[in-house]
């Protein structure tokens, strides 16, 4: 990490997707909120919605329409059961996908949970110049995704490149 650049704080929203969690039981959403604020970013908003494609899509759509929301982090709903709908809700909103995120997440996750990582449909992309990252619902997966991938790419000081330096060019056509 280079010290020649100053840190640029971003507005980050956190969405927990769960049919059972409330604010007290939302350890994954709380972990992401704590990590992003500890890193120096601003909490744009934090919400919990049921694992329903339309509820997920509505929350994320509203955030990506807000100019002060630079990043959306979702946790939950990335598995393969009938109620897991986060990827389906998000993919249609994305202008571009960041395939390397899901690939790298599963590589790192494999080191911790072995072949069980194939059950994760973690993904990322860009929607209306807003980065969207979809993480599994476990606190361990959220810590891994934030600590090893997202935090570094949302830090303008990270070299040789990072996602923050691309933000001014995301709406180019």
PAMAR-568923 format. One record per residue: residue in three letters; z negated, y negated, x negated of N, C-alpha, C in turn; residue number from 1. Coordinates in Angstrom, 1 decimal, always signed. Each point is the difference from the previous one (the first is absolute). Layout:
% PAMAR-568923
{'ala' {Z Y X} {Z Y X} {Z Y X} NUM}
...
//
This chain:
% PAMAR-568923
{'unk' {+0.0 +1.2 -0.8} {+0.0 -1.2 +0.8} {+0.0 -1.2 -0.9} 1}
{'unk' {+0.8 -1.0 +0.4} {+0.1 -1.2 -0.8} {-1.0 -1.1 +0.5} 2}
{'unk' {-0.5 -0.8 -0.9} {-0.9 -1.0 +0.4} {+0.7 -1.4 +0.0} 3}
{'unk' {+1.3 +0.0 -0.3} {+0.7 -1.3 +0.0} {+0.4 -0.5 +1.4} 4}
{'unk' {-0.1 +0.9 +1.0} {+0.3 -0.4 +1.3} {-1.3 -0.1 +0.8} 5}
{'unk' {+0.0 -1.0 +1.0} {-1.2 -0.1 +0.8} {+0.1 +1.0 +1.2} 6}
{'unk' {-1.1 +0.4 +0.5} {+0.0 +0.9 +1.2} {+0.4 -0.8 +1.2} 7}
{'unk' {+0.8 +0.6 +0.9} {+0.5 -0.7 +1.2} {-0.6 +0.8 +1.2} 8}
{'unk' {-1.0 -0.5 +0.7} {-0.6 +0.7 +1.1} {+1.0 +0.1 +1.2} 9}
{'unk' {+0.0 +1.1 +0.6} {+0.9 +0.3 +1.2} {-0.8 +0.1 +1.2} 10}
{'unk' {+0.6 -0.2 +1.2} {-0.7 +0.3 +1.3} {+0.4 +1.4 +0.4} 11}
{'unk' {-1.1 +0.8 +0.1} {+0.3 +1.4 +0.3} {-0.8 +0.5 +1.2} 12}
{'unk' {+0.8 +0.6 +0.9} {-0.6 +0.6 +1.3} {-0.2 +1.5 -0.2} 13}
{'unk' {-1.1 +0.5 +0.6} {-0.3 +1.4 +0.0} {+0.0 +0.6 +1.4} 14}
{'unk' {+0.7 +1.0 +0.2} {+0.1 +0.7 +1.3} {-0.5 +1.4 -0.2} 15}
{'unk' {-1.0 +0.4 +0.7} {-0.5 +1.4 +0.1} {+0.6 +0.6 +1.2} 16}
{'unk' {+0.7 +1.1 -0.2} {+0.6 +0.8 +1.2} {-0.9 +1.2 +0.2} 17}
{'unk' {-0.7 +0.0 +1.1} {-0.9 +1.1 +0.3} {-0.3 +0.1 +1.5} 18}
{'unk' {-0.1 +1.2 +0.5} {-0.4 +0.2 +1.4} {-1.6 +0.1 +0.1} 19}
{'unk' {-0.6 +0.1 -1.2} {-1.5 +0.3 +0.1} {-0.8 -1.0 -0.8} 20}
{'unk' {+0.5 -0.8 -0.9} {-0.8 -0.9 -0.8} {-0.2 -1.3 +0.7} 21}
{'unk' {-1.2 -0.6 -0.2} {-0.3 -1.3 +0.4} {-0.4 -0.8 -1.3} 22}
{'unk' {-0.5 -1.2 +0.1} {-0.3 -0.8 -1.2} {-1.1 +0.7 -0.9} 23}
{'unk' {-0.9 +0.6 +0.6} {-1.1 +0.7 -0.7} {+0.6 +1.2 -0.8} 24}
{'unk' {+0.8 +0.8 +0.6} {+0.6 +1.2 -0.6} {+1.2 -0.2 -0.8} 25}
{'unk' {+0.5 -1.2 +0.0} {+1.3 -0.3 -0.7} {-0.2 -0.2 -1.5} 26}
{'unk' {-0.3 +1.1 -0.7} {-0.3 -0.1 -1.5} {+1.3 -0.4 -0.7} 27}
{'unk' {+1.2 +0.5 +0.4} {+1.2 -0.2 -0.7} {+0.4 -1.5 +0.1} 28}
{'unk' {+0.0 -0.5 +1.2} {+0.3 -1.4 +0.2} {-0.9 -1.0 -0.7} 29}
{'unk' {-1.3 +0.4 +0.0} {-1.0 -0.8 -0.7} {+0.2 +0.1 -1.5} 30}
{'unk' {+0.4 +1.1 -0.5} {+0.3 +0.2 -1.5} {+1.1 -0.9 -0.4} 31}
{'unk' {+1.1 +0.0 +0.8} {+1.1 -0.9 -0.3} {-0.3 -1.4 +0.1} 32}
{'unk' {-0.8 -0.4 +1.0} {-0.4 -1.4 +0.1} {-0.9 -0.5 -1.2} 33}
{'unk' {-0.9 +0.9 -0.4} {-0.8 -0.3 -1.1} {+0.8 -0.1 -1.3} 34}
{'unk' {+0.9 +0.9 -0.2} {+0.8 +0.0 -1.2} {+0.9 -1.2 -0.1} 35}
{'unk' {+0.6 -0.4 +1.1} {+1.0 -1.1 -0.1} {-0.8 -1.3 -0.2} 36}
{'unk' {-1.1 -0.2 +0.6} {-0.8 -1.2 -0.2} {-0.6 +0.0 -1.4} 37}
{'unk' {-0.5 +1.1 -0.5} {-0.5 +0.1 -1.4} {+1.1 -0.4 -1.0} 38}
{'unk' {+1.2 +0.3 +0.3} {+1.1 -0.3 -0.9} {+0.4 -1.4 +0.1} 39}
{'unk' {-0.5 -0.8 +1.0} {+0.3 -1.4 +0.1} {+1.0 -0.4 +1.1} 40}
{'unk' {+0.4 +1.0 +0.7} {+0.9 -0.3 +1.2} {-0.7 -0.4 +1.2} 41}
{'unk' {+0.7 -0.6 +1.0} {-0.6 -0.4 +1.2} {+0.2 +1.0 +1.1} 42}
{'unk' {-1.1 +0.3 +0.8} {+0.1 +0.9 +1.1} {+0.7 -0.9 +1.1} 43}
{'unk' {+1.2 +0.4 +0.4} {+0.7 -0.7 +1.1} {-0.6 +0.4 +1.3} 44}
{'unk' {-0.2 +1.3 +0.2} {-0.6 +0.6 +1.3} {-0.2 +1.4 -0.2} 45}
{'unk' {-1.0 +0.6 +0.7} {-0.2 +1.4 +0.0} {-0.2 +0.5 +1.4} 46}
{'unk' {+0.8 +1.1 +0.3} {-0.1 +0.5 +1.4} {+0.0 +1.5 -0.1} 47}
{'unk' {-0.4 +0.6 +1.2} {+0.1 +1.5 +0.2} {+0.8 +0.2 +1.2} 48}
{'unk' {+1.0 +0.8 +0.0} {+0.8 +0.4 +1.2} {+0.1 +1.5 +0.1} 49}
{'unk' {+0.2 +0.4 +1.2} {+0.1 +1.5 +0.3} {+1.3 +0.5 -0.7} 50}
{'unk' {+0.1 +1.2 -0.2} {+1.2 +0.6 -0.7} {+1.1 +0.1 +1.1} 51}
{'unk' {+0.6 -1.1 +0.3} {+1.0 -0.1 +1.0} {+1.1 -0.9 -0.6} 52}
{'unk' {+1.2 +0.6 -0.1} {+1.2 -0.7 -0.7} {+0.1 -1.5 +0.5} 53}
{'unk' {-0.1 -0.2 +1.3} {+0.2 -1.4 +0.4} {-1.2 -0.9 -0.3} 54}
{'unk' {-1.2 +0.5 +0.0} {-1.1 -0.9 -0.4} {+0.1 -0.3 -1.5} 55}
{'unk' {+0.3 +1.0 -0.8} {+0.2 -0.2 -1.4} {+1.1 -1.1 -0.3} 56}
{'unk' {+1.1 +0.3 +0.7} {+1.2 -0.9 -0.2} {-0.3 -1.4 +0.4} 57}
{'unk' {-0.7 -0.2 +1.1} {-0.4 -1.3 +0.5} {-0.8 -0.8 -1.0} 58}
{'unk' {-1.1 +0.7 -0.5} {-0.9 -0.7 -0.9} {+0.8 -0.4 -1.3} 59}
{'unk' {+0.8 +0.9 -0.6} {+0.7 -0.3 -1.2} {+1.1 -1.0 +0.2} 60}
{'unk' {+0.7 +0.1 +1.2} {+1.0 -1.0 +0.3} {-0.6 -1.4 +0.1} 61}
{'unk' {-1.1 -0.1 +0.6} {-0.7 -1.4 +0.1} {-0.3 -0.5 -1.4} 62}
{'unk' {-0.5 +0.8 -0.9} {-0.4 -0.4 -1.3} {+1.2 -0.4 -0.9} 63}
{'unk' {+1.1 +0.8 +0.1} {+1.2 -0.3 -0.8} {+0.7 -1.3 +0.4} 64}
{'unk' {-0.3 -0.4 +1.2} {+0.5 -1.3 +0.5} {-0.8 -1.2 -0.4} 65}
{'unk' {-1.1 +0.2 -0.6} {-0.9 -1.0 -0.4} {+0.3 -0.4 -1.5} 66}
{'unk' {+0.3 -1.2 -0.2} {+0.4 -0.4 -1.4} {-1.2 +0.1 -1.0} 67}
{'unk' {-1.2 -0.1 +0.5} {-1.2 +0.2 -0.9} {-0.4 +1.4 -0.3} 68}
{'unk' {+0.6 +0.9 +0.6} {-0.3 +1.5 -0.2} {+1.1 +0.5 -0.9} 69}
{'unk' {-0.4 +0.3 -1.3} {+1.0 +0.4 -1.0} {+0.1 +1.5 -0.1} 70}
{'unk' {-1.1 +0.7 +0.4} {-0.1 +1.5 -0.2} {-0.7 +0.6 +1.2} 71}
{'unk' {+0.4 +1.1 +0.4} {-0.7 +0.8 +1.0} {-0.3 +1.4 -0.6} 72}
{'unk' {-1.3 +0.3 +0.1} {-0.4 +1.4 -0.4} {-0.4 +0.7 +1.2} 73}
{'unk' {+0.5 +1.2 +0.2} {-0.4 +0.9 +1.1} {-0.7 +1.2 -0.6} 74}
{'unk' {-0.9 +0.5 +0.8} {-0.7 +1.3 -0.4} {-0.1 +0.9 +1.2} 75}
{'unk' {+0.5 +1.2 -0.2} {+0.0 +0.9 +1.1} {+1.3 +0.3 +0.7} 76}
{'unk' {+0.1 +1.1 +0.6} {+1.2 +0.3 +0.8} {+1.2 +0.4 -0.8} 77}
{'unk' {-0.2 +0.4 -1.3} {+1.2 +0.4 -0.9} {+0.1 +1.5 -0.1} 78}
{'unk' {-0.8 +0.7 +0.7} {+0.1 +1.5 -0.1} {+1.2 +0.6 +0.8} 79}
{'unk' {-0.1 +1.3 +0.3} {+1.0 +0.6 +0.7} {-0.3 +0.5 +1.4} 80}
{'unk' {-1.2 -0.3 +0.5} {-0.4 +0.5 +1.3} {+0.7 -0.9 +1.1} 81}
{'unk' {-0.1 +0.5 +1.2} {+0.7 -0.7 +1.1} {-0.4 -1.4 +0.2} 82}
{'unk' {-1.3 -0.3 -0.3} {-0.5 -1.4 +0.2} {+0.3 -0.9 -1.2} 83}
{'unk' {+0.5 +0.5 -1.1} {+0.2 -0.8 -1.2} {+1.4 -0.7 +0.2} 84}
{'unk' {-0.1 -1.4 +0.2} {+1.2 -0.7 +0.3} {+0.3 -1.2 -0.8} 85}
{'unk' {-0.8 -0.3 -1.1} {+0.1 -1.2 -0.7} {+1.4 -0.1 -0.6} 86}
{'unk' {+0.5 +1.0 -0.7} {+1.4 -0.2 -0.6} {+1.0 -0.3 +1.0} 87}
{'unk' {+0.0 +0.7 +1.2} {+1.0 -0.3 +1.0} {-0.2 -1.4 +0.6} 88}
{'unk' {-1.2 -0.5 +0.0} {-0.2 -1.4 +0.5} {+0.5 -1.0 -1.0} 89}
{'unk' {-0.2 +0.2 -1.2} {+0.3 -1.0 -1.1} {+1.5 +0.1 -0.5} 90}
{'unk' {+0.5 +1.1 -0.1} {+1.4 +0.2 -0.6} {+1.0 -0.9 +0.7} 91}
{'unk' {+0.0 -0.2 +1.3} {+1.0 -0.8 +0.7} {-0.2 -1.5 -0.3} 92}
{'unk' {-1.2 -0.4 -0.5} {-0.2 -1.4 -0.2} {+0.4 -0.4 -1.4} 93}
{'unk' {+0.2 +1.0 -0.9} {+0.3 -0.3 -1.4} {+1.5 -0.4 -0.2} 94}
{'unk' {+0.1 -1.1 -0.8} {+1.3 -0.4 -0.5} {+0.4 +0.8 -1.2} 95}
{'unk' {-0.9 +0.4 -0.8} {+0.2 +0.8 -1.2} {-1.2 +0.9 -0.1} 96}
{'unk' {+0.3 +1.2 -0.5} {-1.1 +1.0 -0.3} {-0.2 -0.1 -1.5} 97}
{'unk' {-1.3 +0.3 -0.4} {-0.3 +0.2 -1.4} {-0.3 +1.4 -0.3} 98}
{'unk' {+1.0 +0.8 -0.1} {-0.2 +1.5 -0.1} {-0.9 +0.4 -1.1} 99}
{'unk' {+0.0 -0.8 -1.1} {-0.9 +0.4 -1.2} {-1.4 +0.0 +0.4} 100}
{'unk' {-0.5 -0.8 +1.0} {-1.4 +0.0 +0.3} {-0.4 +1.4 +0.5} 101}
{'unk' {+0.6 +0.5 +1.0} {-0.4 +1.3 +0.5} {+0.2 +1.1 -1.0} 102}
{'unk' {+1.0 -0.1 -0.8} {+0.2 +1.0 -1.1} {-1.2 +0.0 -1.0} 103}
{'unk' {-0.3 -1.2 -0.5} {-1.1 -0.2 -0.9} {-1.3 +0.3 +0.6} 104}
{'unk' {-0.2 -0.3 +1.2} {-1.3 +0.3 +0.7} {-0.2 +1.5 +0.0} 105}
{'unk' {+1.0 +0.7 +0.4} {-0.1 +1.5 +0.0} {-0.2 +0.6 -1.4} 106}
{'unk' {+0.7 -0.6 -1.0} {-0.2 +0.5 -1.3} {-1.5 -0.1 -0.4} 107}
{'unk' {-0.6 -1.2 +0.2} {-1.4 -0.3 -0.4} {-0.9 +0.8 +0.9} 108}
{'unk' {+0.3 +0.1 +1.3} {-0.8 +0.8 +0.9} {-0.1 +1.5 -0.4} 109}
{'unk' {+1.1 +0.5 -0.5} {+0.1 +1.4 -0.4} {-1.0 +0.3 -1.0} 110}
{'unk' {-0.3 -0.9 -0.9} {-1.0 +0.2 -1.1} {-1.4 +0.1 +0.6} 111}
{'unk' {-0.2 -0.5 +1.2} {-1.3 +0.1 +0.6} {-0.1 +1.1 +1.1} 112}
{'unk' {+1.0 +0.2 +0.8} {-0.1 +0.9 +1.1} {+1.0 +1.2 +0.0} 113}
{'unk' {+0.8 +0.0 -1.1} {+1.0 +1.1 -0.1} {+1.1 -0.1 +1.0} 114}
{'unk' {+0.5 +1.2 +0.5} {+1.1 +0.0 +0.8} {-0.3 -0.6 +1.4} 115}
{'unk' {-1.2 -0.2 +0.4} {-0.3 -0.6 +1.3} {+0.6 -1.4 +0.1} 116}
{'unk' {+0.4 -0.6 -1.1} {+0.7 -1.3 +0.0} {+1.3 +0.0 +0.8} 117}
{'unk' {+0.6 +1.1 +0.1} {+1.3 +0.0 +0.7} {-0.2 -0.3 +1.5} 118}
{'unk' {-1.2 +0.0 +0.5} {-0.3 -0.3 +1.4} {+0.0 -1.5 +0.2} 119}
{'unk' {+0.0 -0.8 -1.1} {+0.0 -1.5 +0.2} {+1.4 -0.6 +0.1} 120}
{'unk' {+0.2 -0.9 +0.9} {+1.2 -0.7 +0.2} {-0.2 -1.4 -0.4} 121}
{'unk' {-0.8 -0.3 -1.1} {-0.2 -1.4 -0.4} {+1.3 -0.6 -0.3} 122}
{'unk' {+0.1 -1.3 +0.4} {+1.3 -0.7 -0.2} {-0.3 -1.5 -0.2} 123}
{'unk' {+1.0 -0.7 -0.5} {-0.1 -1.5 -0.1} {+1.4 -0.6 +0.1} 124}
{'unk' {+0.0 -1.3 +0.3} {+1.3 -0.7 +0.1} {-0.3 -1.4 +0.2} 125}
{'unk' {+1.1 -0.7 +0.4} {+0.0 -1.5 +0.2} {+0.5 -0.2 +1.4} 126}
{'unk' {-0.8 -0.8 +0.8} {+0.4 -0.4 +1.3} {-0.1 -1.5 +0.1} 127}
{'unk' {+1.0 -0.8 +0.2} {+0.0 -1.4 +0.1} {-0.8 -0.7 -1.2} 128}
{'unk' {+0.3 +0.5 -1.2} {-0.6 -0.6 -1.2} {-1.4 +0.4 -0.1} 129}
{'unk' {-0.5 +1.0 +0.7} {-1.4 +0.4 +0.0} {+0.0 +1.4 -0.5} 130}
{'unk' {-0.8 +0.3 -1.0} {-0.2 +1.4 -0.5} {-0.8 +0.8 +0.9} 131}
{'unk' {+0.4 +1.2 +0.4} {-0.8 +0.9 +0.8} {-0.2 +1.3 -0.7} 132}
{'unk' {-1.3 +0.4 -0.1} {-0.4 +1.2 -0.7} {-0.7 +0.9 +1.0} 133}
{'unk' {+0.4 +1.2 +0.2} {-0.6 +1.0 +1.0} {-0.7 +1.1 -0.8} 134}
{'unk' {-1.3 +0.0 +0.1} {-0.8 +1.0 -0.8} {-0.6 +1.0 +1.0} 135}
{'unk' {-0.4 +1.2 -0.5} {-0.7 +0.9 +0.8} {-1.4 -0.5 +0.4} 136}
{'unk' {-0.6 +0.7 +0.9} {-1.3 -0.5 +0.6} {-1.2 +0.2 -0.8} 137}
{'unk' {+0.0 +0.9 -1.0} {-1.2 +0.3 -0.8} {-0.3 -1.2 -1.0} 138}
{'unk' {-1.3 -0.2 -0.2} {-0.4 -1.0 -0.9} {+0.5 +0.3 -1.4} 139}
{'unk' {+0.0 +1.3 -0.4} {+0.5 +0.4 -1.3} {+1.4 -0.4 -0.2} 140}
{'unk' {+0.8 +0.2 +1.0} {+1.5 -0.3 -0.1} {+0.1 -1.5 +0.0} 141}
{'unk' {-0.8 -0.8 +0.7} {+0.1 -1.5 +0.0} {-0.4 -0.5 -1.4} 142}
{'unk' {-1.0 +0.6 -0.5} {-0.5 -0.5 -1.4} {+1.1 +0.3 -1.0} 143}
{'unk' {+0.6 +1.2 +0.1} {+1.1 +0.4 -0.9} {+1.2 -1.0 +0.1} 144}
{'unk' {+0.4 -0.2 +1.2} {+1.2 -0.8 +0.3} {-0.3 -1.4 -0.5} 145}
{'unk' {-1.1 -0.6 +0.3} {-0.3 -1.4 -0.4} {-0.2 -0.1 -1.5} 146}
{'unk' {-0.9 +0.9 -0.5} {-0.4 -0.2 -1.5} {+1.2 +0.3 -0.9} 147}
{'unk' {+0.8 +1.0 +0.3} {+1.0 +0.5 -0.9} {+1.4 -0.6 +0.2} 148}
{'unk' {+0.3 -0.5 +1.2} {+1.3 -0.5 +0.3} {+0.0 -1.4 +0.5} 149}
{'unk' {-0.6 -0.2 +1.2} {+0.2 -1.3 +0.7} {-0.7 -1.1 -0.7} 150}
{'unk' {-1.2 +0.1 -0.5} {-0.7 -1.1 -0.7} {+0.8 -0.5 -1.1} 151}
{'unk' {+0.6 +0.8 -0.8} {+0.7 -0.4 -1.2} {+1.3 -0.7 +0.4} 152}
{'unk' {+0.7 +0.5 +1.0} {+1.3 -0.6 +0.5} {-0.3 -1.3 +0.7} 153}
{'unk' {-1.2 -0.2 +0.5} {-0.3 -1.3 +0.7} {-0.7 -1.0 -0.9} 154}
{'unk' {+0.1 +0.3 -1.3} {-0.6 -0.9 -1.0} {+1.1 -0.6 -0.8} 155}
{'unk' {+0.2 -1.3 +0.2} {+1.1 -0.8 -0.7} {-0.1 +0.2 -1.5} 156}
{'unk' {-1.1 +0.3 -0.6} {-0.2 +0.2 -1.4} {+0.5 +1.3 -0.6} 157}
{'unk' {+0.3 +1.0 +0.9} {+0.4 +1.3 -0.4} {+1.4 -0.1 -0.6} 158}
{'unk' {+0.1 +0.5 -1.2} {+1.3 +0.1 -0.7} {+0.4 +1.4 -0.3} 159}
{'unk' {+1.3 +0.4 +0.0} {+1.1 -1.0 -0.2} {+0.5 -0.6 +1.3} 160}
{'unk' {-0.4 +0.5 +1.2} {+0.4 -0.6 +1.2} {-1.0 +0.4 +1.2} 161}
{'unk' {+0.0 -0.8 +1.1} {-0.8 +0.3 +1.1} {+0.6 -0.5 +1.3} 162}
{'unk' {-0.5 +0.4 +1.1} {+0.6 -0.4 +1.3} {-0.2 -1.5 +0.3} 163}
{'unk' {-1.0 -0.6 -0.5} {-0.3 -1.4 +0.3} {+1.1 -0.9 -0.5} 164}
{'unk' {+0.5 +0.3 -1.2} {+1.0 -0.9 -0.5} {+1.3 +0.1 +0.7} 165}
{'unk' {+0.2 +1.0 +0.8} {+1.2 +0.2 +0.8} {-0.1 -0.7 +1.4} 166}
{'unk' {-1.2 -0.4 +0.4} {-0.2 -0.6 +1.3} {+0.9 -1.1 +0.4} 167}
{'unk' {+0.3 -1.0 -1.0} {+0.8 -1.1 +0.4} {+1.5 +0.4 +0.3} 168}
{'unk' {+0.4 +1.2 -0.4} {+1.3 +0.5 +0.2} {+0.2 +1.0 +1.1} 169}
{'unk' {-1.1 +0.3 +0.7} {+0.1 +1.1 +1.0} {+0.9 -0.3 +1.2} 170}
{'unk' {+0.2 -1.2 +0.3} {+0.9 -0.4 +1.1} {+1.4 -0.3 -0.4} 171}
{'unk' {+0.3 +0.2 -1.2} {+1.4 -0.3 -0.5} {+1.0 +0.8 +0.8} 172}
{'unk' {+1.2 -0.5 +0.3} {+1.0 +0.8 +0.6} {+1.3 -0.2 -0.7} 173}
//
